[in-house]
Amino acid sequence: MTKQPATVRVARWSATHPWRAITMWIAFVAICLVVGGMVGTEKTTNADMGTGQSGRADEISRQYGLDGAASENVLITAKSGTLDRAAADRVAGEVTAKLRALPEVAEVAAPIPATNGRALLVPFTMKGSADKAQDHIDPLLKATASVQKAHPELRVEEIGDASIGKGIQDQIGKDLGQAELFSLPVTLIILMVAFGAMIAAAVPVLLAISAVGASIGLYGLASAVFPDSGTVSSVITMMGMAVGVDYSLFYVKREREERAKGRDRIDAIEIAAATSGHAVVVSAIAVAVSMAGMYIADDAIFSSLATGGIIVVAVAMIGSLTVLPALLAKLGKRIDRPRIPLLWRLTAREDREPRVWKALLRPALNHPGITLAVSVVALGALALPAFDMKLQNTSSDDFPRSMSTMQTYDRMTDAYPSKHSPYNLVALAPVGKEKETRAALDRAVAQTRNNPLFTQDPVEVLVSEDGRAFKVDVTTPHISSSTQAKAALKQLRESVLPNTVGKVAGAEFAVSGETAENKDFAAHVQDKLPLVIAFVLLLTFVMMSVTFRSVVVALTAIGINLLSALAAFGFLVVVFQHTWAEGILDFHSSGAIISWLPLFLFVVLFGLSMDYHVFVVSRIREAAMQGMSTKAAVEKGITGSAGVITSAALVMVSVFVVFGTLSMLDMKQMGIGLAAAVLIDAIVVRIVILPSLMTLLGNANWWPSRIPRIHAPQHAARQHPTDYEPHVYQRQL
């Protein structure tokens, strides 16, 4: 007897032991959540994040003890009119007393009045590492809030790196809550339309939610090796809801289709496991392979995103192959309860003629050459703006001004221009040339004087204990993403420091700071992107060649999905590098795309594109195995999968679009980019490009192998392709 595929063996065991499978899944999710909660999630540190010259500057600062403690400020301003200085001084005294009483505070400096008289600033430093300051910021914020409550006539606000980080974390949590609030009902509505029954719609959503929960817990363990850069939970939630629902949807739809043809419960589950279950495995591997390409970037952000994404895709796949068959077996026909009037009548008729999809496919099948040329030119035109993509990392200028911390930050930098993110000038002297290097650094600072690109406030040079390393901060009065701030950085790196510190033989210099880090990270992404693309394309080619035993299918899949990804990039550039969509999507354009997004989006888009591609081509291959011509197989495969693919695409788009409505710019760009890519795949690629290309290629699609034929019984031509015994599918697929 031919050995059954693993997907079928697992499905049969789960279907025949449903309570064991369900209990094991619940226990798995619970253990992941409990263990993940106990160990917590490791966060990235400054040491993890450095790239380029800014990374080298931070490394020297840490190595020689110049990185300093976390600094915070309490800003005192009038709510209206001019600031009463006497009242502000009294409040500053209260703030100073409360802060000095806290064990988290190392030192409180004397209040600094603004030159325009509109503010009073109380600077202070915290104990411990700057990387851990955010974990200890709550008592300080409470102390500041208590002073504010006692003096409602003034604004008393805390601002600094740790408090801004806390505000961003709270905003991300709020955004995720909003995403869940809107995405779950929308997803349920789409699935109710797809199935026409409440329980059938609820099952994929529940499995997706459980997969997300388990994955967040598992990532807590993985974060010990790949620490969280701050967005992993968002990615796990978004990816988990999208692929978790999709995988379950594919499986449930196929099982339901087989039951409608008279299969018994176990046979229907086995056929679903052999067909849709097989496609789910291949699709999940494709997404995981694509996301693994981010490890090539050798960066903490991409490594954490890759790890979170791979975990949630793997967990969603395992759930669809194990607990889902058990639920289907246990529910039986009850999965189609309670039925939704009208929708049930529309969805239950599996044998109805798909007229709309046949009409949409007609140009591709009857005029494949012209259809292919026009569609490729159209997508190529949409992809053109991608080659003008400008990259910029998220800065303080990009965070939504609806956040109270950012409003405070704007008030502080308006009153104290020197509080803009500084440039950290670091110099490392060779042994014996410490004095010469220090003198050169002093000359570099002097060159920033009387230069409108820099503030003119006094500066302090920090010196390491051995006297070899030096650090000094100079500041621009302009926002970090501005043209002036970038020009100031260019002067420091290409003129000021090379002509001073650079003239000392053996001395090393480097510049860090927000503007410098943004520039270096963007350059890092541009350097690594070709390597990541090559890695993803190569592994995808190998995987598709093995899966479909066809080099042609692998090459066409890569070409189609590469074009689709480029078109999505082009759309992203058109929307976010310009201002026309600001009112529609509620954002302020920085004239650039967030630096980490192109690399991340490429691997995710390519993986998700392969998701649909694998499912559709599997159905086409299945039809070709019945002896159909290529044209007929393409029509049968695409129309037969149209309903489930459309439902899956709508689920993904709804999830991604919700992220596009969030306040954080990186989440907004990620959501809109992914939504655009899925729409392009589900409509243009599936209905136009793929069928026209496969029709043109004919039998060459399967080169160098041949399509195995299922030996059908007599008069099989009148039967549906799935009207054979389950073991035939297990052997052939």
N, C-alpha and C positions, 0 to 999 in steps of 0.2 A: 504494500500500500504506500502511495506517495506521501511523504511527510508534509504535514500542513504548515503553512507559513506561521511565523511567530505571532503575528497579529490575530490570526484565526484561533490559534491555540489559547492565547490569553483571553480572547473574547469568549470562547466556549467555556473556559474554567469560570470566568466571572459570571456568565449567564447561568451556569448550572450551580454556582455557589454565590448567589447574589448578596446574601446578608454578610458573608465573610468579606467579600470584595468591598461592600459599602462601609463596613466597620473598619476595615484596614485603611481605606481612604480617609475617613473621618479622623482616625487615630494619627495618620501621617500628617494631616493638616494641623491638628491640635499640637502635636509634638513640635512641628516646625515653628508654630507661633510661640509656644512656651519657651523653647530653647532660644529662639531668636530674641525674644523679649528679655531673657535672663542675661545673655551675653552682650546685648546692645549692638549698636552699629558704629564701627570705627569711622571717623571722619578723616579726610585728607588734611595734612599739615602743609605749612609753607614749604617744607623740605620736599614734599611729594610733588608740588605743583610747578616748580621752577623749570623754565626752558630758556635757551639762548643766553644772551648777555645778562638779562635781568636775573635769570636763575643762578648764574655764576656770581653776581653781586650778592644775592641772598646767601649763597653758600659760603662766601668769604665772611660775611657778617656773622653767620652762625658759628663758623669754625673759630673765629677770633673773638667771639663774645661781644659783638657790636649790634646784635639784633634788638636788644632792649626789651623792656616790658610793654605790655599793652597799655595804650593811653586812651583815656576817655575825657569828655568835657561835659560840663553842665552849662547850658546857654540860658541866660536870663534876658528876656526882651519884654517890651510893652506890648499889650494886645492891641492898643491903638494909641496914636499920638506919640509924644516923646517919652523916653524912659526917665523915670524918677530915680536919679542916681542914688540918693540916700536910701530909698526903699530897696533898690537893687543891691546895695552894699549889705543891708540887713539880711536880705534873703541869701546872699552869697555866704554870709557868716553862718547861717543855719545849715546851708548845704555843706559847708566845710566841716562843721561839727559832726553832722550825721555821717559823712563819708569817712572821717577819721576814726569813727567808732566801729567801722565794719572791718572784719578780719581780711576781707578780700582786697582792701585798699592799702597800697604801699605808701603813697605820698600824695598830698594835696597841695598844689601850688597856689600862689597868691592870685587873686582875681585880676583879669586883664580887661581893661575897658576898650571898646572899639573906638577907632579914630573918629568915626562919625557920631559917636555918642549914643548910638541906638541899641547897644548891647553890652553885656558884661559876661565874661567867660571865666569859668572856674575849671582849669585843667587838673587832671589827677592821673596817677598811674596805678595799675593793678599788680598784685603779687602773682607769681607763677609765670608759666609760659604763655606767650601771646596766642599760641595755637589753641589753648584751652580756655581762653578768657571768656568766650561765649557761654561756656558751661557754668560760669560763676557770675554771670551778669545780672541775674534776677534780683538779688538783694539790693544791688545798686540802683536798679530801675525803680524798685519799690521805695527806696529812700528818697529818690528824686520826686517820685509821684506824691509822696507824703508832704513834701515841701510845697509842691504845686497845689495840693488840696488846701493847704493852710494859707496860700496867697493867690486866690483866684484872679486878682487884678493884674497879675503878671504871667508871662509864660516862663515856666521852669522846666527845661527839657534836657535830657541826656543824649549825647551824640558821640559816636566814635566807631571804630571798626567792629567791636564786639556788639554794641547795641544795634548797629546797622545790620550785622549778621543775624541777630536775633529777630529783628523786624522782617528781614527777608524770609527767614525760616517760618515765621508765623504767617506771612503772606502766602508762601507756597502751600502750607497746610490749609489755609483758607481756600486757596484756588483748587486744591485737590478735592476738598469737600464739595465745592461748587461743581466740579467736573463730575463727581459721583452722583450728586443730586440730580443733574440734568441727563447724564449719559445713561443711567440705569432705566429710567422710564422710557426714554427714546428707544433704547435697545429692545426693551420688552414689547413696545408697540410694533416695531419692525418684525420681531419674531412672531408676534401674534398674527400679523398679516401673512407671514410666510407659512405658518402652520395652521392657522385657523382654530387653535386650541390653546388654552391657558397653560396647562401642565407642560406641553411640548415646548412652549415658548420659555417657560421658567427654567427648565432643566439646563440649557446651555448657559444661561446667566448665572445660575447657582454654581455650576462647575467653574466658570470663569472667575467668579468672586473667590471661591475656595482656592483656586490656583494662584491668584494674586496674593492672598493671605499667606499661603504656604511659602511662596517665593520670597516675600518680604522677610519672613522668618529665616529661610535658608540663606538669604543674602547677609543677614546679620552675622552668620558664621563665616561666610566668604569674605566679608569686609575686613577680617583680620589680615588677609593677604591683599585684597583689592579694596582699599578704603573708599567710602562714599564721598564723591565730589560735590554732593548737594542736590543732585537731580535724579538719583537712581530710583527713589520711590515713585517719582512721577513717571519715569520710563516703565517701571514694572507694572504700575497701574494701567497705563495706556496700552502697552503691548499685551498685557495679560488679558484685559477685557476684549481686545481686538481679536487676537488669535485664539483665545480660549473659547469665545463664542463661535468663531468660524469653524474650528475643528469639530466641536460638538454638533454644529449645524450640518456640516457635511455628513457626519456619521448618522445622525437622527433622520435626515432627509432620505438617505439611501435605505436605511432599515425600514422606514415607513413605506417607501416605494415598493420594496420587496413584499412587505405584508399585504399591500394593496393588490398584489398579483396572486395572492393565495398562499404564499410561503407560510410555514409555521414559524413560531417565534424564534426558535434557535437557528433555523436555516436562514431566516432574514438577517439575524445578527451576524452570522458567519459570512454571508455575502457582503454585508456592509463592512465587516472587518477586512475581508480580502480585497475590497475595492477602495472604498472611502478611507478605511483604516490604513491601508497601504499608502494612499496619497497623503494622508495626514503625516505619516512618518517621514516620507520623502520631503514634504513641505517643511516640516519642523527642522529636519536636518539642513535643508537649504537656508532657512532663516538663521539657524545657529552657525552654520559655516560662514555666512555673510557677516554676522556680528563678530565672529572670531577674528575677522580681518582687523578689527579695531585694536587688537593686541599688538599688531605690527607697528602701530603708531608710537608705542613705547611711552605712553603718557598716562598719568593717574586718572584723568577724566575719562578717557576712552576705555581704559581697562575696567573701570568701575561700571560704565554703561554697558560694555560687552558682557561682563559677568552677570549683571542684573537681567539683561535681555535674554541671555542664553538660559539662565535658570528658569525664568518664567515660561519661555517657549517649551523647554523640556518638561516642566511640571504640567503645563496645559496638554501636551501631547500624551503624557502618561495617564492623565485623568481621562482623556477621551478614549484611550485604549483599554482601561481597566474598570473604573467605576461606572462609566457610561453604559457599557454592555450590561452590567449588573442592574442598573436602573431601568434600562429598556426591558430586560427580562422580567424584573419584578413588577413593573408597571403594566406591561403588556398593552392591551387595548386601552387601558385607562389613561395612557399618555395623551390620547386624543380627547380628553375630557378636561374641563367643560368646554364644549364646542361653542365657537363664536358664530352667531347667525351670519349668513351671507359669506363671510370669510371662509368658513368651513366648506361650504359648497364649492367655492372657487378653488381651494387648495386640495381638496380630497380627490378631485378628478385627475388622477395621475395620467390617464390615457388620453386626455384632451389634446387636440392638435395645437402646437405652439405657433400660431399664425404670426404673431407680432415678431417673434425672433426669426422666423423664416423670412419674413419680409425684410428685416434689417440685414440679414445675411446675403440676400439676393445679389447685391452689387459685388460683394467679395467672391461669391461662388461663380457668378456668370461672367464677370469682367475682372478677373483677379489682377491682371497686370496693371491696368489703369487705376484700380482701387488701391493697390499697394503703393504705386508711385505717388498718388495724390496724398495719401495718409502719411507716408514717410516725409514728404515735403512739408506738410502741415506741422507734424511734430518737430521736424528739424527747425522750422521757423520759430516755434515756441521755445526750442532749446537754445537758440542763438544768444539771448540775453545772459545765459549762464556763463558765457565766456567773458562777460564784463563784471563778474561777481567780485565784490569787495568784501573783505573779511575784517571784523572787529569784535573783540571779545566784549562780553557784558561788562559795562562800567557803571559807576554811580549815576551817570547821566541817563542810563537806559532804564533804571528802575522806575516803576509808576509813581507819579507824584501824589497819588491818592494815599500812599503810605505816609503815616505821620513822621516816621524817622527821616524820610527823604525831604519832607517839608522843613524839618528842623535843620537838616544838612544844608539846604538851600539858604536858610536864614543865617546859618553860621558862616558859610563861604561868602555870602554877600557882605556881612559885617567884618569878616576876617579873611581877606583873599589868600593869606598865607596858609589857611587851613585846607586849601585844595590839596588833593593828593600830591605829595612831593616827589621829586626825583631824588633817589638815594645815590649819591656819588660815592663809590667805594674804590679805594686804591690800596694795593698790596705792594710793599717795598721789598726789594731784594735785601738780603742781609748786608749791612754796612752802608745802605743808602736810605736809611729811614728819614734823616733830616732833609735830604735832597727831594725825596718823594713828598714829604709834608709841605715843603715850600712850593713845589709844583702844584699841589692840590690847592693851596691858598691862592696861587695865581689863577687857577681855573675858576675859583669862586669869584675872584675879583673881576673876571671877564663878564660875569653875569650882571654886574652892577651897571646901572644906567642903561640897561637893556630892557625894553618894554615887554619882552617875552617872559621876564622873571620879576618876582616881587623883590622888594629891597629891604626886607626885614633882616635883623641880625641873625647870624647862623652860628652853630656850635659844632666844632669838629670833634668827633669821638675818636679816641685812640685806644688800640688794644693794649693789653698788659705788656706784651713783648715789644710794643712800639712799632710793629711792622705794618699793621692794618689801620686804615683811616676811613671814616665815614662822615659825610656831611649831607644835609638835606637842603636843596634849593627848590623853590616852588614857582609855578606859573600862576598868574591870576585868572587863567582861562580854564574852562572845563576840560577834563582829561581827554575827551574824544574830539576836541576842536582842532582846527587846522593850526592854530597858534601853538597849542600844546605839543602837537606832533613836530612843528618846526623847531620848538625849543629842544625837544629830544634830539632831533637831527643835529642841531648845533653842538649840543653836549657830546654826542658820540662821534661826530665826524670832524669837529673843529676844535672845540674848547679843550677837551681832555687829551686828544691825540697831540695837540701842540703844547701841552704842559706836562702832565704825568707821562704821556707817551714818549716824551723826549728823554726820560730817565731810563737808562739801559737796564733791562730786566724787570722794570716795574710793570704792574698790571693794573688796569682800570676797568670798571664796569658800571653801568647805570641801570637801576631798577626803579620801581614805582609803577603806578597803574597804567600810564600811557606806554611805558617801556614794556611791561608785561603783555599788554594787548598786542603790541607790534610783534613781539617775539613769538607769542603763541600763534598768531596768524601765519607767520613765516614757517613755524613748525608744522602746522596743518598742511600748508601748501607743499612742503618738502615730503611729507609722509603720504599724502593722498595718492600719488601714482603707485607707491608700493602696496597700499591697501587695495586699490582697484585691481592691480595685477594679481594679488593673492586671491581675492574674491572671485575674479573671473576664472582663474586656473582651477580652483577647487570646485567651483560650480560646474565647469566643463566636465571635470572628471566624474562628479556625482551624477549629472544628467546623462552622461554617456553610459555609465554603469546601469542606471535606473531603467532607461528606455532602450538600451543596447543600440544606440544610434548616435553617431557623431554629428549627423545633420541636425537632429533635434536639439542636441546640446549647443551647437553653434548658433542656430536660429534663436534659441531661447536667450542666449547671452546677448545677441545683437538686438533683439526686440526689447529686452528689459533694460539694456544700456541706453537705448534711445528714449525709453519711457522715463528713466531716472533723469536724464539730461533735460527732458521737457519739463519735468517737475521742478528742477533747479531753475530753469528759465522762468517759470511762473513765479517762483519764490522771489527771484530778483526783481521782476516786474512789479510785484506787490510791495515788497519791503524796502527796496532801495530807492523808491520814489515816494511821493507824498499823496498821490491821488486816492489811496485806500485808507488813509489815516482816519478819516471820519467814519468809514464803514466798519473798520476793525478796531477802532478806539486805541490807537497807538501813535507814538511820535517817531517818525523815521529818523534813523541815525545815518542813513545813506549807505548802510552796509548790512551784511548778513552776519549773525553771531558766529564767531570763529569755529567753534566746535561742531556746528550744525552740518556743514557740507559732508564731512567725513562720516559723521553719525548717520545722517539721512541717506547717504549713498548705500551703506551696508544694510540699513533697515529697508529702504525702498527696494533694493535688489532682492532681499530675502522675501519681502511680502509679494513682490511681482512674481517670483518663482512659486509662491504659494498657489496663486490662481493658475499659473501656467501649468504646473504639475497636475492639478486637478482636471483642467480642461483637456490637456493632451492625453491624460490617462483614459478619459472617457472616449476620446477620438480613437485611441489605440484599441480600446475595448470593442468599439464598433467595427474597426477594421479587421479585428480577429474573427468577426462573423462572416467575412467574405465580402464586405461592402467595398465599393470603389473609394478612392481617397476623398473625392468630392462628397459622396454620400456619408462617409464616416465623419468628415468634418461637420457636415450639417447635423448629423445625428448627435455627435458628441457635444457640440456647442448648444444646440437647442435643448438637449436632454439635461444639461447642467446649468442652463440659463437661469432658472428660478433660484437655485441654491446659491449660485455665484452672485446673482444680483442681491439677494438677501444678505449674503456675507459682506459684499461690498458696501451696502447701505449701513450695516452695523459698524464696519470699520470707519467709514466716512463720518458717521454720527459721533463716534467716540473721538476721532481726531478733530472734528470741527469744534466740539466742546472745548478741547484744549486750545483751539485757536481763539476762543473768546476770553481766555484767562488774561490776567493783568500783566504777568511777567512776559517780557518780550521774547525770551528764548523759548518758553512754552508756546507762545502764540505762533512764532515762526515754525516751530517743529510741527504743531498741529495742522497748520494750513499746508505746509509742504507735504506731509503724509496724506492728508485728505485729497489734495490735487493729484498725487501719484496714484492713489487707489482708483480715483475716478477715471484717470487716463487709462489705467490697466483694464478696468472693468468694462469700459465703453469702447475706446479707440482700439486698444490692442486686441481685446477678445472678439469684438464684433467686426473689426475691419482688417487689421494687419495680420493677425494670426491665421484666420481662415483664408485670406487671399494668398498668403505666402505658402501655406500647406497645400492649397489647391494647385498652385503653380508647380510645386515640387513633385506632387504625385507620390509614386512609390519610392522616390528618392528620399522622402522624409525619413525612412527607416534604415537607410544605408549606414553601415555595411551589413546589418542583419536583415532578416526577413520577418514579416509579421507571422507569428504562429497562428494557425487556424483552429478554432474550436470545432470539433466534429459534432455538428448539430444533428438532431434526429430528422427524419423525413418531414418535408414541408416546413423546415425551420425558417424559411424566408418569410413566412407569415407570422413568425413569433417575434416577440421583443428580445433584444440581445441578452437580457438577463433570464430568459425562460429556459434555463438549463440547471442541472443539479449543482449545488453549492461546491462539491468537490472539484468540479471542472474549473471553477474560478480559482479555487485554492491552488490548483496545479498550474494554471496558465498565467495567473497574475502574480 
